[in-house]
């Protein structure tokens, strides 16, 4: 047996993954255990859980792979540092971070509470974007594909183009600091008054409310697409001159302001957080989304032409832009697409492990990541204990009773917390840690926001539907199991599912297959039998916190919100009538 522990550490969305003999047996983000959103630092709890879940000890680990390599792109880094010396505080923070990355074994021994001698594993540093690329290609169903990774920055790069063949990843090109589409999108996100790490996803939801043409000329000034790749026009940014003030400690990561006064001269004063959103703000969001799409598809066409492949694997935080992903097959020569479900930095834990398995150890491929259900699962005893501890009553139902009953309650307007099987890896709830509701109700978005989610009203909710019904309801039917594709809703279906049909008549859909997610499939199937609509509104099981992990987390969320029904496996908890 060969056991490889993959890590994303000292970076946002810290995570651990365990690969045994080439099979991904466990993967989870640290935030799901310590309940700190996007937690950086070292994934101590996630690592301990991965080993415990597999019944392994520190002595059983053969290799540790971290998706960071401070030596990567070192020549370019040194040349720029000599030409543009950063501030001493910035330099100290980067040196301290690099030191932590180099000293992973010490933190691992500390996290597992074992003597240093128990950890005999060989340590491997894998360049950040190579780990992203491996996380997409090496677990994809393709034996050959173009590979594209795009994010803010990691190991001094923001973009990587590669050609995957068999176990080999041939790097074709990189975009290095200071040029980054992730930085472009984050800068506008900050200008729009959304300052927190991970707020970029909100802009994708806001963009359809705006007219991109009003600010398109201005936003196009920010990036140059004349060559095969891209370059930022740096006058509008500060990260290249002042550095980026970031914290990668054990709490939620923070990132300082990265746009310059020139951007405000171009677009107007930045919005004050939580102040009114105006038409100008909506139009700027629409423009930056359009420019991102142009640049992203430009890169897709470039890597497709350089590889000659009609298959594409995607990773990196920008690969979570589902609107852009939904355009790829329509607007390029790409015919098949695989997006790593944990496309953000947490997924580098998986990619680092597979890069070692295939490249360092020379092992063949034998695994396809068809689902993201790699986190903790719980038996009924744990579910009953959590329910009883909260003083709630529950009832066990057989499958034949449970699925029609819950489907009927959803059809009657109930909001249901649906907690099943193993937790999802990555940012999307995919039917194991989900809140589900009726997509036919025009008021359901308002109900969910008022009673549970408390999100900005412009943010859409997603549809989960039976995979074979996708073409009946949307203008594309290509598989989207990880909720990373946005497609147009068919004209004749839009009025039937108003709760999941966004303002621009699109949906970020999840196609659910019976053999991949049998219990979620059956729930949607039963709802379809009752209503003629084989679709459920699906949102993450949380309230302004990381997605729930344990039955206790689920019960706590149920109690403090106004969900109607909680289903933990086959155990049903009804909200008391007095509530």
C-alpha positions in Angstrom: 0.0 0.0 0.0 1.2 3.5 -0.9 -0.5 6.4 1.0 0.0 10.0 -0.1 -1.3 12.9 2.0 -2.0 16.0 -0.1 -2.1 19.4 1.5 -3.1 22.9 0.7 -1.5 24.8 3.6 -0.7 28.4 4.6 -3.1 29.6 1.9 -6.8 30.3 1.7 -9.2 27.3 1.8 -6.6 25.0 3.6 -7.4 21.4 2.9 -6.2 17.8 3.1 -6.6 14.9 0.8 -5.6 11.2 1.1 -4.7 9.1 -2.0 -4.2 5.3 -1.4 -2.8 3.3 -4.3 -4.0 5.9 -6.7 -7.6 6.2 -5.3 -8.8 9.4 -3.6 -10.3 8.0 -0.4 -10.8 11.3 1.5 -10.7 15.0 1.0 -12.0 17.9 3.1 -11.4 21.6 3.8 -10.3 22.8 7.2 -13.1 25.3 7.5 -15.7 22.5 7.7 -14.1 21.3 11.0 -13.1 24.6 12.7 -16.1 26.5 11.3 -13.8 29.5 10.1 -14.8 30.4 6.6 -12.0 30.0 4.0 -9.6 29.2 6.8 -6.0 29.5 5.9 -3.1 28.2 8.0 -2.4 24.5 8.4 -5.2 22.0 7.9 -4.6 20.1 11.1 -8.2 18.9 11.7 -8.8 17.9 8.1 -5.5 16.0 8.1 -6.3 14.1 11.3 -9.8 13.3 9.9 -8.4 12.0 6.6 -6.1 9.6 8.4 -8.7 8.5 11.0 -11.3 7.9 8.2 -8.9 5.5 6.4 -7.7 3.9 9.7 -4.1 5.1 9.2 -1.5 6.6 11.5 1.3 9.0 10.8 3.6 6.0 10.3 1.5 4.7 7.5 2.0 7.8 5.3 4.6 7.2 2.6 4.5 10.7 1.0 3.3 14.2 1.9 2.7 16.5 -1.0 2.0 20.2 -0.6 0.6 22.3 -3.4 3.2 25.1 -2.9 6.9 25.3 -4.0 8.7 28.5 -2.9 11.5 27.7 -5.4 9.1 27.7 -8.4 9.6 30.6 -10.9 12.4 31.7 -8.6 14.4 33.4 -11.3 11.5 35.7 -12.4 10.8 36.4 -8.7 14.3 37.5 -7.9 14.6 39.6 -11.0 11.5 41.5 -10.2 12.4 41.9 -6.6 15.8 43.5 -7.6 14.1 45.8 -10.0 11.1 46.7 -7.7 12.1 46.2 -4.1 8.9 45.6 -2.0 8.3 47.1 1.5 10.1 45.5 4.4 6.8 44.4 6.0 5.6 42.8 2.8 9.0 41.0 2.3 8.9 39.8 5.9 5.4 38.3 5.5 6.3 36.5 2.3 9.5 35.1 3.8 7.6 33.9 6.9 5.0 32.2 4.7 7.7 30.5 2.6 9.3 29.3 5.8 6.1 27.7 7.0 5.6 26.0 3.6 9.2 24.5 3.9 8.5 23.3 7.5 5.4 21.3 6.8 6.6 18.2 8.6 6.9 20.0 11.9 3.3 21.3 11.7 2.1 17.8 10.6 3.8 16.1 13.6 2.3 18.8 15.9 -1.2 18.4 14.3 -1.2 14.6 14.7 0.3 14.7 18.1 3.0 12.1 17.4 6.8 12.0 17.9 8.8 13.3 14.9 10.2 9.8 14.4 6.8 8.4 13.6 6.5 10.4 10.4 8.8 8.7 7.9 7.0 10.2 4.8 9.0 11.9 2.1 8.0 15.5 1.6 7.3 16.9 -1.9 6.7 20.5 -2.9 4.5 20.8 -6.0 4.2 24.1 -7.8 0.8 25.6 -7.1 -0.4 25.7 -10.7 1.0 22.3 -11.5 -1.0 21.0 -8.5 -4.1 22.8 -10.0 -3.5 21.2 -13.3 -3.0 17.7 -11.9 -6.2 18.1 -9.8 -8.2 18.6 -13.0 -6.4 16.3 -15.6 -5.2 13.4 -13.5 -8.7 12.7 -12.1 -10.6 13.5 -15.3 -12.1 10.9 -17.6 -9.7 12.0 -20.4 -6.5 10.2 -21.4 -5.5 13.4 -23.4 -6.7 17.0 -22.9 -5.7 20.6 -23.0 -5.3 21.9 -19.4 -5.9 25.5 -18.2 -5.5 26.9 -14.7 -6.4 30.5 -13.8 -6.5 32.2 -10.4 -5.1 35.1 -8.4 -1.6 34.0 -7.7 0.3 31.0 -6.5 4.0 30.5 -6.5 4.4 33.7 -8.5 2.1 32.5 -11.4 -1.5 33.2 -12.1 -2.1 31.1 -15.2 -0.8 27.8 -16.6 -1.4 26.2 -20.0 -0.5 22.5 -20.3 -1.1 19.4 -22.4 -2.1 16.3 -20.5 -1.3 12.9 -22.0 -1.6 9.7 -20.0 0.1 10.4 -16.7 2.2 13.3 -18.1 1.5 17.0 -17.9 3.6 19.1 -20.3 3.6 22.7 -19.3 3.3 24.9 -22.4 3.2 28.4 -20.9 2.6 30.5 -17.7 1.5 34.0 -16.9 3.6 35.3 -14.1 3.2 38.0 -11.5 2.0 40.8 -11.8 -0.5 39.8 -14.5 -3.6 38.0 -13.3 -7.2 37.6 -14.3 -8.0 36.8 -10.7 -6.5 40.1 -9.6 -8.5 41.9 -12.2 -11.8 40.4 -10.9 -10.8 40.9 -7.3 -9.9 44.6 -7.9 -13.3 45.3 -9.4 -15.0 43.3 -6.6 -13.3 45.5 -4.1 -14.2 48.6 -6.0 -17.8 47.4 -5.9 -17.7 47.4 -2.1 -17.2 43.6 -1.5 -14.0 43.5 0.4 -13.9 39.9 1.9 -11.9 36.9 0.6 -14.2 34.9 -1.6 -16.6 37.8 -2.5 -15.8 37.5 -6.2 -18.7 35.0 -6.7 -21.1 37.7 -5.8 -20.1 39.7 -8.8 -21.1 36.9 -11.1 -24.6 37.0 -9.6 -24.8 40.8 -9.8 -23.6 41.1 -13.4 -26.8 40.1 -15.2 -28.6 43.0 -13.6 -26.4 45.5 -15.5 -25.7 46.7 -19.0 -22.1 45.7 -19.9 -21.9 48.1 -22.8 -21.9 51.3 -20.6 -18.6 50.6 -19.0 -17.1 48.1 -21.4 -14.6 50.5 -23.0 -13.3 51.6 -19.6 -13.0 48.0 -18.2 -11.3 46.8 -21.4 -8.5 49.3 -20.7 -7.5 47.2 -17.7 -6.3 44.2 -19.7 -4.5 43.7 -22.9 -5.4 40.6 -25.0 -3.3 41.4 -28.1 -1.0 38.5 -27.6 -1.7 34.8 -27.1 -2.1 35.3 -23.4 -2.8 38.6 -21.6 -1.3 41.5 -19.7 -2.8 43.8 -17.1 -2.4 47.5 -17.6 -0.8 48.1 -14.2 -1.5 51.8 -13.7 -4.9 50.7 -12.4 -3.5 48.3 -9.7 -1.2 48.4 -6.7 -0.2 44.8 -6.1 2.9 45.1 -8.4 4.3 48.2 -6.7 3.2 48.1 -3.1 2.7 44.3 -2.7 -0.6 42.8 -1.5 -1.2 42.9 2.3 -2.4 39.4 3.0 -2.8 37.2 6.0 -2.5 33.5 5.7 -2.7 32.6 9.4 -5.1 30.2 10.9 -8.2 32.4 10.6 -10.1 33.7 7.6 -7.6 35.1 5.0 -7.7 38.8 4.3 -6.4 40.8 1.3 -5.7 44.5 1.2 -6.9 46.9 -1.4 -5.3 46.2 -4.8 -6.8 48.9 -7.1 -5.1 52.3 -7.5 -6.6 55.8 -7.6 -6.4 55.5 -11.4 -9.2 53.0 -11.3 -11.4 55.4 -9.4 -10.6 58.1 -12.0 -11.6 55.7 -14.7 -14.8 54.3 -13.1 -15.7 56.8 -10.3 -15.4 56.6 -6.5 -15.4 53.1 -5.1 -18.6 52.0 -3.4 -18.7 52.0 0.4 -19.4 48.5 1.6 -23.1 47.9 2.5 -24.1 51.2 0.9 -26.8 51.3 -1.9 -26.0 49.4 -5.1 -26.7 51.8 -8.0 -27.2 51.2 -11.7 -23.6 52.2 -12.3 -22.4 49.4 -9.9 -24.6 46.9 -11.7 -23.2 48.0 -15.1 -19.6 47.8 -14.0 -20.2 44.3 -12.7 -21.6 43.4 -16.1 -18.7 44.9 -17.8 -16.0 43.1 -15.8 -17.8 39.8 -16.2 -17.8 40.4 -20.0 -14.1 41.2 -20.0 -13.4 38.2 -17.9 -15.3 36.0 -20.3 -13.3 37.5 -23.3 -10.0 36.9 -21.6 -10.9 33.4 -20.4 -12.2 32.3 -23.8 -9.1 33.8 -25.3 -6.9 31.5 -23.1 -9.2 28.5 -23.9 -8.7 29.1 -27.7 -5.0 29.5 -27.2 -4.5 26.3 -25.3 -6.8 24.4 -27.7 -4.8 25.6 -30.7 -1.5 24.8 -29.1 -2.5 21.3 -28.1 -4.9 20.5 -30.9 -7.2 18.9 -28.3 -11.0 19.2 -28.2 -11.0 18.2 -24.6 -10.3 20.7 -21.8 -9.6 20.3 -18.1 -10.0 23.4 -15.8 -8.9 24.4 -12.3 -8.0 27.5 -10.3 -10.4 29.9 -8.6 -11.4 31.6 -11.9 -12.5 28.2 -13.2 -15.4 28.6 -10.7 -16.9 31.3 -13.0 -19.7 29.1 -14.1 -21.0 31.7 -16.6 -17.8 31.7 -18.5 -17.6 27.9 -18.3 -21.0 27.6 -19.9 -19.8 29.5 -23.0 -16.8 27.2 -23.7 -18.5 24.6 -25.8 -20.6 27.1 -27.7 -17.8 29.6 -28.5 -14.7 27.6 -29.0 -13.6 24.3 -30.6 -13.7 22.5 -27.3 -16.2 19.6 -27.2 -15.7 18.1 -23.8 -14.9 19.9 -20.5 -13.9 18.6 -17.0 -13.8 21.1 -14.1 -12.3 20.0 -10.8 -15.2 20.3 -8.3 -12.8 22.0 -5.8 -11.3 24.2 -8.5 -10.2 26.8 -5.9 -7.1 26.4 -3.8 -8.5 23.5 -1.7 -8.2 21.3 -4.8 -4.5 21.7 -4.9 -4.4 19.1 -2.0 -5.8 16.5 -4.5 -3.6 17.7 -7.3 -0.3 17.7 -5.3 -1.0 14.1 -4.3 -1.7 12.9 -7.8 1.3 14.7 -9.2 3.5 12.7 -6.8 1.6 9.4 -7.6 2.0 9.8 -11.4 5.1 11.9 -11.9 7.3 11.1 -9.0 6.3 7.5 -8.5 5.5 6.7 -12.2 2.2 5.0 -11.4 -0.6 4.5 -14.1 -4.0 6.2 -13.9 -6.9 4.2 -12.5 -9.2 6.8 -10.8 -11.8 9.2 -12.1 -13.3 11.8 -9.8 -17.0 11.4 -10.8 -18.3 12.9 -7.5 -17.1 15.2 -4.7 -18.5 13.2 -1.8 -15.1 12.6 -0.1 -15.8 14.2 3.3 -17.1 12.8 6.6 -20.2 10.7 6.8 -22.2 9.7 9.9 -24.4 6.8 11.0 -27.9 7.1 12.4 -26.6 6.8 16.0 -24.7 10.1 15.5 -27.7 11.7 13.9 -30.1 10.5 16.7 -27.6 11.8 19.4 -27.5 15.3 17.8 -31.3 15.5 17.6 -31.9 14.2 21.1 -29.2 16.6 22.5 -31.2 19.5 21.1 -34.4 18.2 22.7 -36.1 17.5 19.4 -38.2 14.6 18.4 -37.6 12.6 15.3 -39.0 9.7 13.3 -37.2 7.0 11.2 -38.8 6.4 7.8 -38.0 3.6 5.3 -36.8 4.7 1.9 -40.1 3.9 0.3 -41.9 6.3 2.7 -39.2 8.9 3.1 -38.6 10.0 -0.5 -42.3 10.5 -1.4 -43.0 12.2 1.9 -40.2 14.7 1.7 -41.0 15.4 -2.0 -44.6 16.1 -1.1 -43.6 18.4 1.7 -41.3 20.4 -0.7 -44.2 20.5 -3.2 -46.4 22.0 -0.4 -43.8 24.8 0.2 -41.6 23.4 3.0 -37.9 24.3 3.1 -35.9 21.1 3.9 -32.4 20.6 5.3 -31.1 17.6 3.5 -28.2 15.9 5.2 -27.0 12.6 3.6 -23.9 10.4 3.2 -20.5 11.9 2.9 -19.9 15.6 2.8 -18.9 17.4 -0.5 -15.4 18.6 -1.2 -15.3 22.1 -2.7 -17.5 25.1 -2.5 -20.7 23.6 -3.8 -23.4 21.7 -1.9 -24.3 18.9 -4.2 -27.2 17.2 -2.5 -25.5 15.8 0.6 -25.3 19.0 2.6 -28.1 21.0 0.9 -31.1 23.0 1.7 -33.8 22.1 -0.9 -37.0 23.8 -1.9 -39.6 24.1 -4.6 -38.3 25.9 -7.8 -41.8 26.6 -9.0 -42.5 29.2 -6.3 -41.7 32.8 -7.4 -41.4 33.8 -3.8 -39.1 31.1 -2.7 -35.9 33.2 -3.1 -37.4 35.8 -0.7 -38.5 33.1 1.7 -35.0 31.5 1.9 -33.3 34.8 2.3 -35.7 36.0 5.0 -35.8 32.7 7.0 -32.2 31.3 6.5 -29.7 32.6 4.0 -29.9 36.4 4.5 -28.0 36.9 1.3 -27.9 39.9 -1.1 -31.1 39.8 -3.1 -29.3 39.8 -6.5 -27.7 36.4 -5.8 -29.4 33.5 -7.5 -30.3 30.0 -6.3 -29.3 26.9 -8.3 -31.3 24.1 -9.8 -30.5 20.4 -9.3 -32.2 18.3 -11.9 -32.1 14.7 -13.3 -29.2 14.5 -15.7 -31.4 13.1 -18.5 -33.8 16.0 -18.3 -31.2 18.8 -18.7 -31.9 19.2 -22.4 -35.6 19.5 -21.8 -35.1 22.5 -19.5 -31.9 24.2 -20.6 -30.4 25.1 -24.0 -27.4 22.9 -23.3 -27.5 19.3 -22.0 -23.8 18.8 -21.4 -23.2 17.2 -18.0 -22.6 19.6 -15.1 -22.4 17.4 -12.0 -20.4 19.9 -9.9 -22.6 23.0 -10.5 -19.9 24.8 -12.5 -21.8 25.6 -15.7 -24.4 28.2 -16.4 -26.8 27.5 -19.2 -29.8 29.4 -20.7 -33.2 28.2 -19.5 -35.4 27.1 -22.4 -37.9 29.8 -23.3 -41.0 27.7 -22.6 -39.7 26.5 -19.2 -38.7 29.8 -17.7 -42.1 30.6 -16.1 -42.2 27.1 -14.6 -39.1 27.5 -12.4 -38.9 31.1 -11.4 -37.0 30.4 -8.1 -34.0 29.1 -10.0 -34.3 31.1 -13.3 -31.9 34.1 -12.9 -32.8 37.6 -14.1 -31.0 36.8 -17.4 -32.9 33.6 -17.9 -30.1 31.3 -16.9 -29.4 28.7 -14.3 -26.2 27.4 -12.7 -27.3 23.8 -12.8 -26.3 20.5 -11.2 -27.0 17.4 -13.3 -27.7 14.5 -11.0 -27.0 10.9 -12.1 -28.7 8.0 -10.4 -25.4 6.0 -10.0 -23.5 8.9 -8.6 -25.9 10.4 -6.1 -28.7 7.8 -5.8 -30.5 9.3 -2.8 -30.5 12.8 -4.1 -31.6 11.5 -7.5 -34.5 9.7 -6.0 -35.7 12.7 -4.1 -35.7 14.8 -7.3 -37.3 11.9 -9.2 -40.2 11.7 -6.6 -40.7 15.5 -6.8 -40.8 15.2 -10.6 -43.5 12.5 -10.4 -45.6 14.8 -8.2 -45.2 18.0 -10.1 -43.9 17.3 -13.6 -40.8 19.3 -12.7 -37.7 17.0 -12.2 -35.8 19.9 -10.5 -35.2 21.1 -7.0 -33.8 24.4 -5.8 -30.5 23.6 -4.1 -28.5 25.9 -1.9 -25.8 25.1 0.6 -26.8 23.9 4.1 -25.5 26.9 6.2 -26.3 30.3 7.4 -23.4 32.7 6.8 -20.9 30.0 7.9 -19.1 27.1 6.3 -21.4 24.3 5.0 -22.4 22.0 7.8 -20.3 19.0 8.4 -21.7 17.0 11.3 -25.2 16.1 12.4 -24.7 18.6 15.3 -23.9 21.4 12.8 -27.1 20.5 10.9 -29.2 20.5 14.0 -27.8 23.8 15.1 -28.5 25.4 11.8 -32.0 24.0 11.8 -32.7 25.3 15.3 -31.4 28.9 14.7 -33.2 29.3 11.3 -36.7 28.7 10.1 -36.4 25.6 8.1 -39.5 23.4 8.1 -38.0 20.0 8.0 -34.6 18.4 8.7 -33.7 15.0 7.2 -30.6 13.3 8.5 -30.3 10.1 6.5 -33.7 8.5 7.1 -34.4 10.4 10.3 -36.9 13.2 9.9 -37.2 16.1 12.3 -40.3 18.4 12.0 -40.3 21.9 13.3 -42.5 22.1 16.4 -45.8 23.8 15.6 -45.2 26.5 18.2 -42.2 27.7 16.1 
